[in-house]
Amino acid sequence: MATYKYTARNLASKKISGEMEALSREELSRKLRQDHLYLIDCKEAVSVNAGEYKMKLNELSSFSRDIGTMLSAGLSLINIFSIMIKRETKDKLKNIYNDIYIQLQRGETLSSAMEMQGKAFPSLMIQMYRSGETSGQMAQVALTMAKQYEKDHRLNKKVQSAMIYPIVLVIVTILVLIVIFVGVLPKFFDLFDGVEVPWITTLIMGMAKGFMNNWLYLLIGFLVLLIFLSSLLQVKSIRLWVDRKKLKIKKFGRLMSIIYTARFARTLCSLYSSGIGIVTALMITRSTIGNKYLESQFDQVIRSVRSGTSLSNSISDVDGFDPKLTSSIYVGEESGRLGDILTSLADDFDYEAEVASTQLVAIMEPLMIIILALIILVVVLAVILPIYSIYQNAGKL
């Protein structure tokens, strides 16, 4: 159902403008006549901001599942999007669905209509839908995409959950330090005035005074540092270096390697199973991995495959993938079951990623608690040691 901007006249010949949803110009005219309005002119209202929104993984999964399910039930794409527009409550998604509906009415294919939405849909999804249109397997492709994005969403949630606890502990540590520096330590400044105190007390008191006197400058400096680091990450060479180091950190690097390998295997499997050539599939897959260091190595992989080298041998030179990927692809090539092997491999890596993220949390939880305890211990010692020294000197007197 399209949204029309219309101009009409009422019974008093007064011009009235507005917007109304209708399946066609004729239906719009009928609806207006029911309100005693007579259509003069109308045009379809296409949302300018529809393509500015990037759909989330769970939204992509829901989008594909709805299309796959309704196509399997025999509904046409125009009817499907008419239903999806009515069901959707989020304005940004509704605008996207409405724009696609309008393009479908104009005779565009679904993949072309999705491509017109700017960055709303990933290129992988558009290519997959295009292959489904060519092969006549749109329903199967849509359901495959639904499963893939659902798994990606679930895995991302697992990793995010794994990072929540350390982030909370860091925030708690910062808050505790602020309370100690602002609310506790200043009460001891006068007590220690003119008294010889240990170096640790001098250091902590200097930090507390510096924080109290310069907190605004420190806050501004922190924000500037964040902006500076964010800008640095936009530099290609620095981003490559950072993404490479991610894969070299113990435990965390192992987890990221598994996640990237699973993402690569599942995406390549979806494209390969849809009949897309292996070179084109690799070119699309490289942009979905999420690591610039790994992506930068795919130029050589694509050149090797084009020259006739097997995929398993070409992938073996990529630094950062799990070693099991190469051997599994080799087995798939030799047995002629590469698609099945990649699917099984991606599921296996998904499970390993969940286990690795759980282990990472199990390691980081006590580590962060120990760090917090050590910080508090240093502050307590900085206060207790001079007090103990004062009482000792008072006892001697």
Buried (B, 14 or more C-beta within 10 A) or exposed (E): BBBBBBBBBEEEEEEBEEEBBBEEBEBBBEBBEEEEBBBEEBEBBBBEEBBBBBBEBBBBBBBBBBBBBBBEEEBEBBEBBBBBBEEBEEEBBBBBBBBBBBBBBEEBBBBBBBBBBBEBBBEBBBBBBBBBBBEEBBBBBBBBBBBBBBBBBBBBEBBEEBBEEBEEBEEEBEEBBEEBBEEEBBEBEEEBEEEEBEEBBBEBBEBBBEBEEEEEEEEEEEEEEEEEEEEEEEEEEBBBBBBBEBBEEEEBBBBBBBBBBBBBBBBBBBBBBBEBEBEEBBBBBBEBBBBBBBBBBBEEBBEBBEEEBBBBBBBBEBEBBBEBBBEBBBBBBEEEEBBEBBBBBBBBBBEBBBEBBEBBBEEBEEEBEEBBEEBBEEBEBBBEBBBEBBEEEEEEE
